[in-house]
Amino acid sequence: MKKLLFFVAVAVFAIFLGISYFGYGVLSQNASAGVMKAKTRAPDFTVVDSNGGNVKLSDMKGKPVVINFWASWCPPCRNEMPDFEEVFREMGAGVQFMMVNLIGGGETREKADAFIERQGFTFPVFYDMTGEAAGQYNVRAIPMTIFVDAEGNVTGSSTGMLNKASLLEGIKLARE
């Protein structure tokens, strides 16, 4: 009886491993350097720019857009920002960066501005004052980055900290 239970347990474990391996294979076919590929219409949203004016994602149509949802209290957000700054400076006007700070939950515009100023970042910062932008993209964890092509289609996304190579891969998808 013990041998039968042992063999059943081994068989169940082997089936579990097989399903896990197959599932990983299917999911990883859509991933490229940490960026999930997709092609859907980008939901529009309105955020506030550093001058207090309203800006819509649809205002950016005509060039690829990198949308990064972040907060100054988030260590992975802070850690990836130097790579975003470097790529922003390299890309110039060829790609629009929307570094969207999520106001609320302890985050304030003053805290975000102080962090950006201390670090000397020059990429454009926007503020999601109402949660509309985060809601449109179902942001549940940050940092989260969305890549949008010049026609306004989401071409990829990533939840979690991106390195420079992954950021460039996402931009490449948005340019294709």
Buried (B, 14 or more C-beta within 10 A) or exposed (E): EEEEEEEEEEEEEEEEEEEEEEEEEEEEEEEBBBBBBBEEEBBBBBBBEBEEEEBEBEEBBEBBBBBBBBBBBBEBBBEBBEBBBEBBEEBEEEBBBBBBBBBEEEBEBEBBBEBBEEEEBEBBBBBBBBBEBBEBBEBEEBBBBBBBBBEBBBBBBBBEBBEBEBBBBBBBBBBE
